[in-house]
Amino acid sequence: MPVDGVDHVRGPVDAPVTVVQYGDFQCRFCGAAYPNLAEVLRQRADTVRLVYRHFPIANVHPYAEAAAEVAEAAGRRDRFWEMHDWLYEHQDQLDPVHLSLGVEQLGLPPDEVDAELGRQAYADRVRRDFVGGIRSGVNGTPTLFVNDVRHEGGYDLPELLAVVDAAAGA
């Protein structure tokens, strides 16, 4: 699925390398990839942009959909990436009580966010990413696409840097 104005993007818009991640905030493999992707962005700041798309695997991760919706609520307030980072840094605390604490820690209005979650205001947005992932062949998380090519390797830093550098040189 092409990157569009609805996507959450970190890094330069005109970067020569686009990494699209389909992730699940409760997935431990996504949690392991998170600091490495952040470091790739730091080390290749002019080369890479990261696009994050939701792929909550709800039958395995009971809090993943709510976490994705909280991230979208934060995104509506221009705080998506701050919430994204908080969720991965507190991956073992994604139950409703801790999610509310995270909302408060970021200075977001807890009552408004709770009301939005209660009416599933962001469920369609999360579902859009999920369905797009299915259409793109995603069947697990994390799944990365580097310049529209599915990355079949691992998520350790040296491998990610090598893949990004190869894409930048292509």
ChimeraX attribute file (.defattr): number of C-alpha atoms within 10 A of each C-alpha:
attribute: neighborCount
match mode: 1-to-1
recipient: residues
	/A:1	10
	/A:2	7
	/A:3	12
	/A:4	9
	/A:5	6
	/A:6	7
	/A:7	15
	/A:8	16
	/A:9	20
	/A:10	17
	/A:11	17
	/A:12	16
	/A:13	13
	/A:14	11
	/A:15	15
	/A:16	16
	/A:17	25
	/A:18	26
	/A:19	23
	/A:20	26
	/A:21	23
	/A:22	24
	/A:23	28
	/A:24	28
	/A:25	33
	/A:26	27
	/A:27	22
	/A:28	15
	/A:29	15
	/A:30	21
	/A:31	20
	/A:32	14
	/A:33	19
	/A:34	21
	/A:35	17
	/A:36	18
	/A:37	20
	/A:38	15
	/A:39	14
	/A:40	20
	/A:41	20
	/A:42	13
	/A:43	12
	/A:44	17
	/A:45	14
	/A:46	15
	/A:47	20
	/A:48	27
	/A:49	22
	/A:50	24
	/A:51	19
	/A:52	21
	/A:53	23
	/A:54	28
	/A:55	30
	/A:56	27
	/A:57	20
	/A:58	13
	/A:59	8
	/A:60	10
	/A:61	14
	/A:62	14
	/A:63	21
	/A:64	25
	/A:65	22
	/A:66	23
	/A:67	26
	/A:68	28
	/A:69	22
	/A:70	25
	/A:71	27
	/A:72	26
	/A:73	24
	/A:74	22
	/A:75	16
	/A:76	11
	/A:77	11
	/A:78	11
	/A:79	16
	/A:80	20
	/A:81	17
	/A:82	13
	/A:83	25
	/A:84	20
	/A:85	16
	/A:86	18
	/A:87	24
	/A:88	23
	/A:89	14
	/A:90	15
	/A:91	19
	/A:92	14
	/A:93	16
	/A:94	22
	/A:95	14
	/A:96	13
	/A:97	9
	/A:98	14
	/A:99	23
	/A:100	18
	/A:101	15
	/A:102	20
	/A:103	21
	/A:104	14
	/A:105	12
	/A:106	14
	/A:107	11
	/A:108	18
	/A:109	14
	/A:110	17
	/A:111	12
	/A:112	11
	/A:113	19
	/A:114	17
	/A:115	11
	/A:116	16
	/A:117	18
	/A:118	10
	/A:119	9
	/A:120	13
	/A:121	15
	/A:122	20
	/A:123	16
	/A:124	11
	/A:125	17
	/A:126	21
	/A:127	16
	/A:128	15
	/A:129	20
	/A:130	20
	/A:131	14
	/A:132	18
	/A:133	21
	/A:134	13
	/A:135	11
	/A:136	13
	/A:137	11
	/A:138	18
	/A:139	13
	/A:140	16
	/A:141	20
	/A:142	23
	/A:143	23
	/A:144	24
	/A:145	17
	/A:146	20
	/A:147	16
	/A:148	15
	/A:149	11
	/A:150	16
	/A:151	17
	/A:152	9
	/A:153	11
	/A:154	13
	/A:155	21
	/A:156	14
	/A:157	16
	/A:158	12
	/A:159	13
	/A:160	20
	/A:161	19
	/A:162	11
	/A:163	16
	/A:164	22
	/A:165	15
	/A:166	12
	/A:167	17
	/A:168	16
	/A:169	9
	/A:170	8
